[in-house]
Amino acid sequence: RASVGLYTYPVLMAADILVYRATHVPVGEDQKQHLELARDIAGKFNNDYKVPDFFPQPEPVITGTATRVMSLRDGARKMSKSDESDMSRINLTDDADTIANKIKRAKTDPLPLPSSKDELKDRPEAENLLNIYAALADKDLDTVIAQFAGQQFSGFKTALADLTVSELEPVNRKMRELLSDPAEIDRILAQGAARARAIATPVMDEVKKTIGFLS
């Protein structure tokens, strides 16, 4: 089942992109390969059925500092909900104490925080935590490095924990609110489905007509 899900996800992602005829898709660096599948499918459909530009070739939009967030336990591995260790990631459902504890226990190295990007070489955990701070604070990495240059990780982790809690608390609060009201979740899902259907149905009707399916 896990292996089926692994291969199904990129196909579903490609389908979502194509059914909206998206031209630009905001993604993280690790999702760029999935976007290539959407481009391949779009190109093959347009070519096979001689309908140039029916599906646009979607372009990735990769912006910001933390384009690939890494594990809190291993800076060489991507942060993932499938990781066996819950300490490797920040969940949107984590409360403030849990977030602070995870960041406090995040893997680092014995050196002080760097004073330049060049000093981040071979320091993946330091780079990851600095990138996370930069993304949450909406600052560039150079600014964050200058802010904490030469400091010990203990103080930086406290600042990162406070910032993370501050940024995620509104999301966490809204999730708790929704989880306490299943009827509201159903209403939102139904509303979203109706909006999606209104956009997708004409595209799918045209696809079926192009392929030769009877409506």
N, C-alpha and C positions, 0 to 999 in steps of 0.2 A: 504494500500500500504506500509506504514511504517513497519508494522508487517511482511509482506511478505519479504521485503528487509532484515529485521533482521535475518530471518531464511535462506534466500537464500545466503547471503554473505559467511557464513562458508562452504557451499556446493561448491560454486564457488572457494573458496580458496583451498579446498581439491582437487578439480578437477585440478587446476593449478599445485599443488604440485605433484600429481600422474602422470599426463600426461608427466611430465619431469623425472619421476622416481627419484625424489630427495631423497637423503639420509640424508642431513642435511639442515635445513631451519633457516636462521637468523630471529628471531622474537622478539617482545617486550614481556614482562612478561604477558601482558593481552591477547596476541594472542596464548599463549600456549594451551589453551582449544580448539581452532579451529584446531590446529595441531593434537589433539587427534582424531578428526573426521577423518582426513586423515589416521591416523594409523588404526582406526577401519575399514574403507572401504577397505584399502589395505589388512588387515588380512582376512576379510570376502571374498573378491574376491579370494585371493590365496587359501583359504580353500574350498570354494564352488566349484571352478572349478579345484581343485587339481593341481594347478600350484605354488608350493612352491617358494616363493621369486620373483614371477613375479613383484609385486610391493614391493619395499623396505619399511621397517617401518621407516618413516622419524623421525629424532631426532631434537628437538629444539636446536638452538644455541642462547643463551641469554648472551650477553656480555655488558660491559660498565657500566656506573653509572646510567644513566637515562633510566632504562629498563621499567619504567612506569612513563610517564610525567603526572603530575596532573594539574588540573585547576588553573588558576591564581587567581580565585575568591574563590576557596574552595579546600584546599590541600587534602581533603578526597575524592575528585571526580576526575576521569580521565579527562584529557584535551580532548575535543571532538568537532568536527566540527558541531555536532548536538545540542550543547548547545545553548540555546536561547540567551545568552549574548555573543556578539562578544569580549567583554573584557576578557573573560575566556581563550582565546587561542591566539596564534601567528599564523597568516596565512602566507603562503609563498608569498602571493600577497601584504602583508602589506608593506607600505613604512617606511622609517627610523623614521619619526616623530610618526607614529602610533605605531610602535614597542616600542619606548621609552616611549610613554604615557601609553601603556598597562602595561609595567613592572613597571613604576613609581607608578601606581595605583593598582598593584598586592597586594592582601591581605597578611599581615604579622602579627606579634604580637608585644607587647610593649617591649620585652626584646632585649638586644644586641645580635648580632650573637654569636653562641656558640663557645666554644674552643675545643669541642670534640664531637664525635658521640653520646655519652651517653646523652649529653644535648639536643639532638634533640627529645628525647622522648616527645610525646604529643605536638610537634611543627611541624605539617605537612606542613604548608606553608613555614617555614624556610627550612625544608628538601628539599622540592620541588625546590625552587629557587637555593639552593646550588647544587643540583643534575643537574639542567639545566646548571648552570655555568660550573660545572665539565665536563659535556658531551661536551659542545661547546668548552671548552678550552683543551679538551683531557687530563684531569688530574684526578687523583683519588680524592675521596671525602675528605679524610684526608688532602691532600695538600691544597685544597680549604678552608677547615675549618681553617687551620692554617694561611692561607693568610689573612682571614677576621675576625679572632677571636676577639671578644670584640667590633667590630665596630657597628655603627648604620646602619639600613637598608637603609637609604637615600643614603649614599655613595656606599654601595654595589649594590643598584639598578642601580645607574649611571654606574658602571663598568659592570654590567650584560647587561644593555641596549646597551652600546658601543660594547660589545663582540657579542651580538646577531645580531646587525645590521651588524657588520663586517663579520660575518659568513654567514648570509642569503643574503647579498646584491648581491653577484655573482649569486645566484640562482634566486633572484628577477629580476635581470637584464636580465638573459637568458630567463625567462618567458615572460618578456615584449617584448623581441626581437622576440620570437616565436609567441606570440599573434598578433604581427603586420604583420606576414607572414603566413597566413593560408595554403598556398601551401606547405610551408616547413613542417608544422605540418602533412599534409596529406602524404608527402613523407616519413617522419620518421615513421608514423604509418604503412604505406604500407610495408616499409622495415622491421620493427619489426614483422609484421604479417607474412611475408614470412619466416623469420628466425624461428618463432615459429611453423609455419606450417610444415617446414622441419623436425623439431624435433618431433612434436606431431603426424603427420600422420602415420609414421610406428608403433608407439605405439598403436594408435587407431585401425589400421588395425589388429594388433595382438590381441587386446582385442576383436574385432568383431569375429575374427576367433575362438578364445577360447570359446566365448559365443555360437557361432553357427550361427551368422548372415551371410547372403549371401552377398558377395561383388558385 
